[in-house]
Amino acid sequence: MAPSSTEAAGGTFVVFTPSGKRGRFPVGTPVLQAARSLGVDIDSVCGGRGICGRCQVELSVGNFSKFQIDSQAGNLTEPARNELRYTEKRGLASGRRLSCSTKLLGDVVIDVPESSQVHRQIVRKRAEARAIEIKPIHKLHYVEVREPDMHDPSGDFRRLCESLREQWPNWGVADDVSCDLPVLVSLQKALRAGEWKVTVCLREGRRVVGVWPGFRQNIYGLAVDIGSTTMSAHLCELATGEVVASSGVMNPQIRFGEDLMSRVSYVMMNPGGEVELTRVVRESINYLAGQVADEAEITREDIIDLVFVGNPIMHHLMLGIDPTELGGAPFALTIDTAVNLRAEELGLSLHPNARVYGLPCIAGHVGADTAAVILSEAPHAQDAMTLIVDVGTNAEIVLGNRHRLLAASSPTGPAFEGAQISSGQRAAPGAIERVRIDPVTLEPRFRVIGCEQWSDEDGFHDEVWRTGVTGICGSGIIEVLAEMYLAGILKADGTIDGAAAARSSRIENDGRTFVYRLSPEVVITQNDVRAIQLAKAALYAGARLLMDKMGVETVERVILAGAFGSHIDVKYAMVLGLIPDCRLDKVWSVGNAAGTGARMALLNADARREIERVVRRVEKVETAVEPRFQEHFVEAMAIPHATAQYPNLSREVTLPERPSPEALMGGAKGEGRRRRRRT
Ligand code: FES
């Protein structure tokens, strides 16, 4: 083959895409070596031995006039023994080459697919969501270690470290690699069992946390979200970021108290009770780890890293810290920075050297779960003034942009989850989740979880006969109240209008008040409306308080996080006044953003540094001691609000006329006074 002009100019010329990095190399240089020396991001576990298949690249064939390269198959070596063996055993997709075993013969354009990059991105479905970039904290390195020699005595660990540095140049292996004691304890056996070939797991390039005989392809990490009601775990392969298994359980602490404060009371009433609460939550994590490991057909010992998030009380109990101080003012956290611990210290049965990282809590009421939501949604990286609400039994609220971030928690209570509602239930088959009401006839139609049809469509009764209609869940109660308001059944002050009884027999007299009969099984009572009013007023007041502190009258984006947020229709949330007015196309739900944030912290070393930095500058607002909170609360009792105009919402929905603020707030103040007397 005649050398190309560029070859004649001194070696072969290579352009890597998509990075565009390029350089000239002597004929015979392995493609992987050329790539690494240019800083092109290509993965490897086996160190170029043709075993792992992580280094795959694709030759771009054709004449690239831009680079003056005629890139042809003959400009690379034929598949070598390594590559043929890999192809035979594992299969190599057509067009793919192992860059470690392929050498340069002429000028080429080489494409590095996403799957071969160390710092690849996991694309998230929502367009505006940030992709999860992988910057591994733990990385596997296959090494061949020199055998001990009587004439040149040295310790096995010294020779292991030498091999790491020699065989993995340009991979950020530190000069002073250290290790955990269990590594030393098992090192000699591993080296000999692997006939001096082992796979090493390096943490942040400087600490050996695992050594396995022979070649090992994968290590795993677990992202755990400890909610006060449920706990969930996602098992991720640490190099690819792929979620290979997920599982969830009810938080077993529920038997010590349904909500957070009752669990703190349990600890206060039962000295030492925190030990039991800690034990059961750790047991559940071990159980979840076992579940996901089984599903992925690995063992718990294959899990080398764990990240957990939770509200401050869950966070402290996970660490074995008595949460009593979090039960009352000034709500002092024991620690407000991130925690880095050994899994063993927490009684977690994972790899013997597994680490645990807990995201930082923000304040006594705003936990590591909110920090994870911030990490996931990155309001601190935006110009737009963004309001994030994570609705649970407490609503965590974050407001801000790249210049300033504020956070608070507001006591919404469990009404949004269907508790305190006469026919309320958790979201489960049989629960009404969607409601529409004809504004003329006041006849409802609804959808039930587990059934595709609406209640007035053919096949509905055939579908729901198994479960029946069992109640109404959080999203259903928001929709029915908003629709009742839009249809004129519910007045702006939250009263079910008895006058509407003249228009439909579904409005029934219940003694002193009226109810709306949604179905034979489900009625909406005046108390139900009040419970939601109280919850939504607390949520709005918290958001409004942060807006005051920020000095803004409007927000540009609203993000609803959490399971509840992912099921509610944002339009109805705004009609009821759960959230401030905003363009509807700038309001969206993100589901379990805390879980996403936990995965980001698991997969990306920079994400940990980022959230630690951001949390330090979040300004905490304590709603309980803010005098304006009660004022905002009273105004927010009205539907959607006593004074706020909701111009954006009004463009999309025809809102009923509202009485004067004085008329509306008179009733709400009365409600506020009654509420204070009750408490
Ligand atoms: S680096 Fe492992 S197969 Fe090429």
Residues whose N, C-alpha, C, O or C-beta is under 5 A from the ligand:
A	BS01	FES	D43 S44 V45 C46 G47 G48 R49 G50 I51 C52 G53 R54 C55 L98 C100
